[in-house]
Amino acid sequence: MSEDWTEKYRPDGLSRIIGNPKAVSDLRGWAASWNSGTPDKRAAVLMGSPGVGKTSAAIALANEMGWDLVEMNASDQRTGDAIRSVALKGANFNTFSDSGSYLDVKEGGRKLIVLDEADNLFGREDRGALPAISELIRSAKQPVILIVNDFYELSRKSDAIKSGTLQITFMRPRSTEIVKALGTIAKSENISVSEEALSTIA
């Protein structure tokens, strides 16, 4: 089976996120604020339409900062108990290394807690998820990122999400930026492709 290029060429650092320089700058600034202790905004919300690079940016940030990654996505059970067990527990304890030794946050022991598709929490599957996320935002001792397509729908149901988070908007990259990224991938794979074809794909 051929390698999945979406993973092979997923940005490994924020400098490789295309089309969103302000979002990248804001995300870096928020991450840096954790170097001085727990900031006022313990959680950041990455918002924007599907496919613009929100999840890739969160993973790239963890790589860049040397943080461990604790991720809950759409395939995970989204109950209050599940969020408290995974995300809240992860956000309130420091990290242990692979060998089992304790790592203080000052020694690079930070963890980034990522709740992907956090706006998909409502209806019969909710069962306490929203209060658990509000608790997470208020009490986390580790950085938290919520990834959403529709921030309004989520924020209108929780004041903690509306006022207690740093909101960062991701825009769809321009086609010229996509063409450049596709050209880099084609070159890496030794594939000859015309500029017209790349433009059509973009």
Secondary structure, 3 states (H helix, E strand, C coil): CCCCHHHHCCCCCHHHCCCCHHHHHHHHHHHHHHHHCCCCCCEEEEECCCCCCHHHHHHHHHHHHCCEEEEECCCCCCCHHHHHHHHHHHHCCCEECCCCCEECHHHCCCEEEEECCCCCCCCCCCCCHHHHHHHHHHHCCCCEEEEECCHHHHHCCCHHHHHCEEEEECCCCCHHHHHHHHHHHHHHCCCCCCHHHHHHHC
